[in-house]
Amino acid sequence: MVDYWVSRERHYCKYCNVWMQSDKLSIKHHEQGRRHKEKVEETFKAKRQTKSDASSAQKELRDQLQQIEEAAQAKYEQDMAGRAPPPPPRRPGQPNAPPPPPRRPGQSGGQYRPPAMQEKEPQEEEEEDDKGVYAVRGVVYLEGKKHETQLETGSACQIWVEEAEQWIDALVERATVHTVPNTELSFRRFTVMYMLPPSEDAEKNEDKPKPVTEHEVLADRLRIPLPANVTLEAAEKMVDQWRNGGDAAGVETHAPVVIDETTGMGEWSTVEVRQIDESPEAVAKRAAEAEAEASRLAEEQKRMDALEDFSSQGDNALGAFNPWGGSYKEEINITTNRNVSFKKRGQKKQKRRRIHTDDE
């Protein structure tokens, strides 16, 4: 009898990219497996991450376009403020307009502006200076958005993970600076690596956590933890010093050297020398350390001398050793002044064994 091939319907899993039998038992067994669950979780996680990145990128693009429009509008208003206003159009029945009034003696020789155009612009209220420093449970942090320049390649930070809903320690692998064409605006993107906390299933299966690397991370998801001994006031002072780093008021400047015209050399000047006295505790500690080091060196030298004496004595007695018999041929006497003397052993008398004969 000839067997014919019969085509049977098979089930395809799009998450695992595998084919299987189409019966319910095989499908259920596959879907309850750990590999299938991990693939489904990774797929949904990638979709959520893509959606979140797209919304963040769209929001940032809107903010950048708004900044560009504001900068262009401010530049346009600045250019228009430096020009004279256009003359009003003449009406058919209106006679020629009178000439403008003469300039006052104290007025500069520029184009005349009517009083209506010389009104002062209202001063904008200064926003509260936010230094981007805050403390949580006694630990001080720096906001990543306010201190992007401190996030460099290899620096430690913390990243907010939406899935874990917590801050996780991370490491900045790369910091990339992007510039907007035809403007002075720029923004940063970071590549961050961190370790996700293990889930319950991973703990049961004893799976080791794997490092996660995210690209094009925004700075508002990062923060910089400061050491435990840094207070909030000290952190604010440190931020002020960073901001005043390029200001002449915040940096100590040295007086210029005065050059003598006759000699071409600098003039003599006085300097201030301050002598700092060490505390008695520091002096005593340093003296104790020096004494301990000296005693250690003396003990080590003494041990080396003893070892050298022992090795030299062994060299002198080397000829008296019988390598085949396993014992010294003679007696060796070693004195304290390193003198070695040899003494021959006395020959032992051999005991004679008496053999009893049958006659006796």
C-alpha positions as MATLAB code, in Angstrom:
seq = 'MVDYWVSRERHYCKYCNVWMQSDKLSIKHHEQGRRHKEKVEETFKAKRQTKSDASSAQKELRDQLQQIEEAAQAKYEQDMAGRAPPPPPRRPGQPNAPPPPPRRPGQSGGQYRPPAMQEKEPQEEEEEDDKGVYAVRGVVYLEGKKHETQLETGSACQIWVEEAEQWIDALVERATVHTVPNTELSFRRFTVMYMLPPSEDAEKNEDKPKPVTEHEVLADRLRIPLPANVTLEAAEKMVDQWRNGGDAAGVETHAPVVIDETTGMGEWSTVEVRQIDESPEAVAKRAAEAEAEASRLAEEQKRMDALEDFSSQGDNALGAFNPWGGSYKEEINITTNRNVSFKKRGQKKQKRRRIHTDDE';
ca = [
       0.000    0.000    0.000;
       1.370    3.431   -0.926;
       1.458    6.172    1.764;
       0.429    9.609    0.582;
       1.694   12.834    2.100;
      -1.081   14.788    3.774;
      -0.682   18.513    4.412;
      -1.541   19.432    7.996;
      -2.094   22.933    9.324;
       0.652   24.252   11.595;
       0.708   27.120   14.070;
       3.258   29.980   13.819;
       4.392   32.029   16.861;
       5.363   35.520   15.743;
       7.158   36.308   19.024;
       9.466   33.259   18.982;
       9.574   32.852   15.162;
       8.890   29.107   15.344;
       6.373   26.669   13.867;
       4.524   24.005   15.833;
       1.568   21.693   15.641;
      -1.819   23.371   15.529;
      -3.450   21.365   18.311;
      -4.426   23.217   21.473;
      -2.185   21.187   23.728;
       0.986   22.035   21.784;
       0.064   25.720   21.553;
      -0.734   25.914   25.268;
       2.472   24.120   26.185;
       4.504   26.575   24.085;
       2.772   29.696   25.416;
       3.330   28.640   29.018;
       7.043   28.198   28.455;
       9.598   30.631   29.890;
      11.165   31.446   26.536;
       7.827   32.491   25.020;
       7.004   34.691   28.019;
      10.400   36.398   27.842;
       9.982   37.062   24.111;
       6.506   38.558   24.652;
       7.787   40.754   27.477;
      10.739   41.974   25.381;
       8.427   42.789   22.451;
       6.011   44.819   24.568;
       8.913   46.514   26.337;
      10.444   47.565   23.006;
       7.080   48.932   21.830;
       6.624   50.961   25.016;
      10.167   52.288   24.809;
       9.740   53.266   21.153;
       6.501   55.064   21.929;
       8.057   56.892   24.889;
      11.124   57.923   22.861;
       8.952   59.159   19.998;
       6.817   61.296   22.303;
       9.902   62.691   24.062;
      11.606   63.490   20.749;
       8.461   65.188   19.438;
       8.133   67.255   22.594;
      11.773   68.299   22.465;
      11.447   69.204   18.784;
       8.506   71.464   19.596;
      10.507   73.119   22.377;
      13.473   73.679   20.061;
      11.268   75.160   17.329;
       9.677   77.448   19.877;
      13.112   78.608   21.073;
      14.188   79.237   17.488;
      11.050   81.270   16.797;
      11.514   83.305   19.975;
      15.163   84.003   19.106;
      14.225   85.041   15.562;
      11.421   87.292   16.828;
      13.753   88.942   19.352;
      16.368   89.504   16.638;
      13.746   90.988   14.338;
      12.480   93.353   17.045;
      16.061   94.408   17.800;
      16.708   95.200   14.137;
      13.456   97.118   13.789;
      14.173   99.155   16.913;
      17.374  100.532   15.340;
      15.605  101.845   12.246;
      13.562  105.004   11.804;
       9.785  104.582   11.540;
       8.392  104.890    7.999;
       6.675  108.236    7.199;
       2.868  108.204    7.167;
       1.269  108.089    3.697;
       0.114  111.419    2.247;
      -3.527  112.066    1.728;
      -4.732  113.720   -1.484;
      -6.119  116.843    0.216;
      -3.450  117.169    2.905;
      -0.747  119.848    2.404;
       2.917  119.142    2.798;
       3.801  118.123    6.367;
       5.915  120.583    8.401;
       9.600  119.754    8.843;
      10.621  117.938   11.999;
      11.636  120.086   14.993;
      15.345  120.918   15.383;
      17.516  118.693   17.532;
      18.365  119.731   21.032;
      21.992  120.521   21.914;
      22.347  117.442   24.150;
      20.760  115.078   21.641;
      23.039  112.748   19.642;
      23.384  113.170   15.898;
      21.217  110.210   14.907;
      17.857  110.035   13.252;
      15.023  111.667   15.122;
      12.487  109.478   16.802;
       9.126  110.739   17.959;
       8.405  110.604   21.687;
       5.966  107.754   21.140;
       8.779  105.488   19.931;
      11.085  106.303   22.855;
       8.955  104.654   25.479;
      10.846  102.297   27.734;
      10.071   98.631   27.442;
       8.665   97.093   30.596;
      11.255   95.155   32.542;
      10.550   91.474   32.769;
      10.397   89.985   36.200;
      13.482   87.985   36.988;
      12.712   84.363   37.461;
      13.831   82.664   40.602;
      17.338   81.288   40.170;
      17.037   77.506   40.329;
      20.437   75.955   40.980;
      19.237   72.422   40.277;
      20.236   71.077   43.706;
      17.974   69.093   46.016;
      18.274   66.550   48.816;
      16.394   63.298   49.398;
      16.819   61.375   52.675;
      20.037   63.171   53.490;
      21.648   62.619   50.066;
      22.231   65.652   47.810;
      21.614   65.351   44.059;
      22.226   67.561   41.016;
      19.561   67.690   38.318;
      20.795   66.374   35.006;
      18.906   69.026   33.012;
      20.571   71.888   34.921;
      24.046   70.341   34.983;
      24.438   68.651   31.605;
      28.084   69.685   31.374;
      28.943   67.583   34.441;
      27.690   64.416   32.726;
      30.777   63.275   30.855;
      31.925   59.935   29.509;
      32.647   57.557   32.379;
      30.861   59.603   35.070;
      28.517   57.921   37.548;
      24.882   58.976   37.747;
      21.370   57.673   38.368;
      18.659   57.115   35.756;
      14.896   57.033   36.219;
      13.466   53.772   34.846;
       9.732   53.910   34.233;
       9.272   50.147   34.346;
      10.973   49.749   37.722;
       9.558   53.121   38.938;
      12.759   53.997   40.753;
      16.176   55.594   40.359;
      18.900   53.102   39.418;
      22.673   53.596   39.550;
      24.106   53.952   36.054;
      27.252   54.854   34.117;
      27.533   57.312   31.236;
      29.239   55.515   28.361;
      29.107   58.397   25.876;
      27.900   62.003   25.773;
      27.036   63.451   22.346;
      26.487   67.163   21.642;
      24.103   68.065   18.800;
      23.847   71.597   17.369;
      20.892   73.185   15.616;
      21.919   74.471   12.148;
      22.138   78.256   11.664;
      21.700   78.866   15.405;
      23.782   78.835   18.550;
      21.496   76.299   20.237;
      22.778   72.860   21.194;
      21.524   69.871   23.135;
      23.074   66.719   24.555;
      22.230   63.044   24.289;
      23.716   60.307   26.453;
      24.372   56.582   26.188;
      23.771   55.082   29.643;
      24.345   51.555   30.968;
      22.670   50.209   34.123;
      21.539   46.960   35.762;
      17.830   46.301   36.206;
      16.781   44.822   39.568;
      15.952   41.110   39.207;
      12.288   40.194   38.963;
      10.558   37.481   40.972;
      10.735   34.992   38.115;
      14.438   35.670   37.643;
      15.099   35.136   41.358;
      13.247   31.830   41.282;
      15.154   30.653   38.219;
      18.442   32.075   39.619;
      19.048   34.050   36.453;
      21.835   36.609   36.577;
      20.805   40.175   35.699;
      22.150   41.469   32.404;
      23.333   45.058   31.781;
      20.953   47.315   29.880;
      22.242   50.039   27.543;
      20.024   52.925   26.438;
      20.933   55.336   23.655;
      19.808   58.936   23.076;
      18.803   59.412   26.725;
      17.535   62.861   27.714;
      19.202   64.745   30.543;
      15.952   65.142   32.495;
      16.035   61.389   33.235;
      19.442   61.638   34.899;
      20.708   62.999   38.179;
      24.141   63.153   39.801;
      24.507   61.906   43.414;
      27.023   63.762   45.561;
      29.097   62.191   48.381;
      27.361   61.563   51.694;
      29.359   64.235   53.540;
      28.233   67.046   51.172;
      25.402   69.188   52.541;
      22.812   71.143   50.590;
      24.443   74.497   51.419;
      27.870   73.244   50.341;
      26.413   71.976   47.068;
      24.787   75.363   46.371;
      28.099   77.133   47.031;
      29.828   74.700   44.692;
      27.293   75.466   41.952;
      27.855   79.202   42.470;
      31.600   78.675   42.067;
      30.985   76.771   38.814;
      28.864   79.599   37.468;
      31.387   82.253   38.498;
      34.270   80.293   37.013;
      34.421   82.461   33.882;
      33.564   85.734   35.666;
      36.296   88.136   36.661;
      34.598   88.789   40.008;
      34.663   85.105   40.979;
      38.313   84.435   40.065;
      41.321   85.774   41.931;
      43.492   87.812   39.603;
      47.152   88.541   40.130;
      48.489   92.073   39.871;
      50.347   92.742   36.627;
      54.121   92.877   36.796;
      55.458   96.418   36.531;
      58.355   96.685   34.053;
      61.072   99.241   34.697;
      61.673  101.383   31.589;
      65.399  101.822   32.232;
      66.371   98.206   32.879;
      63.519   96.388   31.153;
      63.133   94.105   34.169;
      60.430   93.735   36.753;
      60.537   95.764   39.936;
      60.965   94.310   43.398;
      57.818   93.547   45.310;
      57.026   92.163   48.734;
      55.332   88.851   49.302;
      53.462   87.461   52.258;
      54.716   84.225   53.812;
      52.519   82.337   56.234;
      53.951   79.689   58.552;
      51.538   76.924   59.491;
      52.271   75.043   62.724;
      51.499   71.357   62.824;
      49.392   69.956   65.614;
      51.145   67.954   68.372;
      49.063   64.911   67.483;
      50.337   64.937   63.893;
      53.966   65.333   65.034;
      53.640   62.472   67.548;
      51.963   60.248   64.983;
      54.709   60.889   62.427;
      57.432   60.203   65.037;
      55.754   56.922   66.061;
      55.527   55.839   62.437;
      59.220   56.644   61.882;
      60.226   54.700   65.023;
      58.150   51.680   63.988;
      59.692   51.759   60.522;
      63.224   51.946   61.984;
      62.580   48.989   64.318;
      61.147   46.980   61.455;
      64.216   47.659   59.303;
      66.550   46.719   62.183;
      64.703   43.446   62.791;
      64.819   42.624   59.113;
      68.563   43.344   58.943;
      69.135   41.161   61.994;
      67.239   38.307   60.396;
      69.243   38.684   57.175;
      72.533   38.556   59.108;
      71.502   35.384   60.919;
      70.490   33.776   57.661;
      73.821   34.729   56.092;
      75.742   33.219   59.023;
      73.805   29.992   58.756;
      74.411   29.744   55.027;
      78.166   30.358   55.392;
      78.475   27.664   58.057;
      76.731   25.208   55.790;
      79.191   26.014   53.006;
      82.218   25.298   55.248;
      80.825   21.963   56.376;
      79.830   20.865   52.911;
      83.012   18.860   52.367;
      82.430   16.849   55.556;
      79.078   15.535   54.385;
      78.904   12.071   52.900;
      76.177   12.142   50.251;
      76.263    8.330   49.846;
      76.311    7.385   53.467;
      73.707    9.890   54.637;
      75.736   11.088   57.650;
      78.800   13.188   58.464;
      82.156   11.484   58.298;
      83.544   13.463   61.187;
      82.396   15.663   64.041;
      82.099   19.389   63.323;
      82.649   22.019   66.009;
      81.488   25.565   65.203;
      82.405   28.369   67.603;
      80.851   31.817   67.954;
      83.734   33.476   66.114;
      82.879   31.457   62.989;
      85.765   28.993   63.436;
      85.039   25.458   62.318;
      87.026   22.446   63.524;
      86.726   18.786   62.596;
      87.318   15.741   64.794;
      87.541   12.199   63.619;
      85.203    9.698   65.105;
      86.546    6.764   67.019;
      86.098    3.380   65.445;
      83.566    1.270   67.222;
      84.573   -2.211   68.274;
      82.799   -4.910   66.413;
      81.026   -7.437   68.555;
      81.859  -11.002   67.808;
      79.096  -13.473   67.639;
      79.813  -16.874   69.139;
      78.523  -19.797   67.197;
      77.722  -22.903   69.209;
      78.554  -26.152   67.534;
      76.973  -29.482   68.071;
      80.066  -30.776   69.875;
      79.740  -28.195   72.585;
];
